[in-house]
């Protein structure tokens, strides 16, 4: 049996934020088995972690396969480790497999602060298909190595946006589509759509802020910002720009503890 946890990341209470599955392993199981577990869990991501020396190696799987970076599942994994495995520690270091990222999570009272790489987005061309898929016209399009980012001039547009997910899948660029706008109540709001991996909307997407933080820092001139992901579940992300690194902080709520009945 494998011990299995579900925790809601970037959440003040359960049923908020973004739920992630977490498996803390003594040694790696096969990639095929991790894929099957993630598919069976049917959450946006399931994280698998193994302690190697003083650090933890970390992998994330969606129901459709492995992904290179995931913020909310990292936050959830760190929370589980702090609470049940590394109870005397305030800092956990992760080494990731796909991109060889070094991620750091620090426990600060009831907040968990992640130290992630900064991803600088570049300007990109707007197409008619993008407008049709989004159902609204952005003022600007940006792109990272993985994601498309659409800037809107209205918080209300981002909040009420109803994309055509079938058409979003047809856009050749970008694994995901992020939408964002300046906010009256927060520094900025955002949403994250991943229909290409069969997740229409990610409730709170931590990795998105690796590129949104440097963008909004340049626009509004703040190194520290508070963002709100305006999905149905919603979640608050405390953001800080630190040059080639960004810090993302949030709370975590434990939802469940159980066992997965497979051979280790």
N, C-alpha and C positions, 0 to 999 in steps of 0.2 A: 504494500500500500504506500501511497505517496500522500504526505500531508499537504492540504490544499486550503488556501485562504482566498476570500474575496474582500477587498477593501475599496471604499469610495474615495478617490483622490480629489483634492481641491474641493473638499466638502466640509461644511460645518456639522452636518448631520447625515445619517444614512438616507438613501434615496436622493441625494444631491451629488453633484460632481460627476466623476467618471469612474465606473466600477472596473476593477482590474482583477484578474485571477493571478495568484502568486503560488509558485511551487518552489520550496527551498529543498534542494537535493544534496545528498552526500556525494554523489558523483553523477556525471552526465548520463542521461539515457539517450536513446537513439533520436535522431532528428525526426524520423518517421513517427515515433511515439509522441514527441512534443507537438508535432503537427496535428495528430489525431486528438490529443487532449485539448488543444486550443479550439479545434473544430467542435468538439463535444461541448466544451464550456460555452461557446458561442458568445463570448464577450469580445469587445473590440480588440483587446490584447490580453494574453496570458504571459506572465514573465516567469522565467526559469533561472535560478541562481545557484551557483556552486561556490563554496569558499575555497580559494586557492591562495595559500600563504596568508597574508594579512588582508587581502582584498577579496571581493566577490566577482566572479565572472558572471555576465548577465546576457540573456538572450530574450527576445520578445517575439511572440507568434500571434498573428491574427488568425481567424478561421481559414484564411486563404494562404497562409504561409508566413515565413519569417520577415521581419521588418528591421531597418537599420537603426532607428532611433525612436524611442517612445518615452515621453515625459511622465505621463500620469501613472504608467505601470512601474516606472522607476521609483516614483514617490511612494506608491503602494508597497513595493518590495522593501524599500528602506524602512517604512513604518513597521512592517511585519518583523523585520530583523531587529529593530530597536526594541520592539515590545516583547518578543519571544526568544530571540537568539543572542543578541548583543546588548543585553540589558544594562551593562555598565559603560557602554560607549555612547559618545555624542556625535561621532563622525564615521561614515561608512564610505569606502572607496569602491567603485565599480569599474571593471574593465569590460568593454563590450566586444562582441565577437565579430560582427559584420564589418564595422568601420574602425575598430580599434580606438574608440573614444575612451577617455578617462573621465568618469563622472563622479562627483562628490556630493553626498547628501549630509547635511548637518542638522541635528535636532536642536531647535531653539524654543524651549518651552512647548507650546502646543502647535508651533509651526515647524515645518520640515523644509529646509532650504536646499535646493538643487543647484549645483554649479555645472553648467553645460557650455558647450562651445557656441560661440556667436556664428550665425550664418547670415552673411550679408546678401540680401536679394539685389538683383539687377533689373533694370527696366526691360520690359518686354512689350511686344505688339498686341494690341487688342484686335480680336477678330469678331466677325458677325456671329460665328458659332458660339463664342464665349458669351456674348450678350444674350443670345437666344437661350442658352443653357441656364444662365443666371436669372433671367427674367427682369433684369435691370442693367443699366449701363454704368460701369465703374468709371471713375475719373482717371485711374491709373492702373497699370498691370505690372507686376513684378514677378521674378522667377528665381528660385534657388536651384541647386542641382536636382532637387526632388519635387518641389512644390510650386504651384501657381498661387499668387497673392493678388487679390482684387481690392483696390482701395475705393471706398465710397465716401461721399460728402455728407451722408446723413446716417446717424445712429439708427433712426427708425427704419431706414431701408435695410440695414443689416439685420435688425431684429425681426422684421416681417418677411424677409426674403424667402421665396419658395422656389428653389431651383428645379429644373427638369433634370433629374438624375441620369436618365437615359442619355440625354444630350451631353451632360458633363462627362460621361464615359467616352463620348466620341471625340472630345478634345484630345489631340495627340500628345500635347505637352502636359507634364505634371502628373504625379501620382495622386495628388490631392489638390483641392481648391480651398483656399482660405479667403475669407472676406472680413473686412475690418473698417472701422470708422472712428473718428474722434467722438468722445462721449461727454455729456453734461455731468453725469453723476460719478463717472470714473474717468481715468485718463483716456482709455480707449476701450472699445468693445470688439469682439471677434466671434466668428463661427468657423467650423472646420468640416469640410465635406470630403468623403473618401469612397465614392461609389465604385471606383475601379477595383477596390478590394472588398466590395459588398458591404461597406459601412456607409450608409447614406450620410449620417451626421455623427461625428464624434462629440460626445457631450462636453468634454474639456480636453483639449489636445495640448499637452505640455510642450512637445517639440516645436509646435507652431510659433511659440514665443521666442525661440532662438533667432528667428528672422524678424518677427514683429517688433521686438524690443529695440534693435538698432534702427529700424525704420522710424518708429515713433519718437525715439530719443532725438533723432535728427530734426523731426518736424516740430516737436513741442519743447525741446531743449531741457528735458528732465532725465537725470540718470536713474531716479527711482520713480516708478509708476505703479498704479493699481489698475489691472485690467479685469473686465468681466466677460466671460464667455456666455453669450445670450442664447444658448441652446434651451431646449425644454427643461432639462434638469438644472442647468446653470452651474456656474462655479466662478470663484474669485481667485485670481493669480496675482501675487505680489512680485513685481518685476524690478530688476536692477541691472544696469549696463556696466560692465567692467572690461571694456576694450575687447579682447578676443574671447572673453567669457561673459556669460550672462547668468544671473541668479534668478531662479523661479521658486517662490515659496507658497505653500498652501497647507491647509489642514487635511487630515485623513480620518475617515470613520470606518471602523471595522464592521463588516456586514455578516460574514460567516466564517466558520472553521469546520473543515471536514477532511475526509480521506478519499482519495481516488483509488479505486480498486483495480489497479493494474500491477503487474509484476515490475519491480524496480529494475 
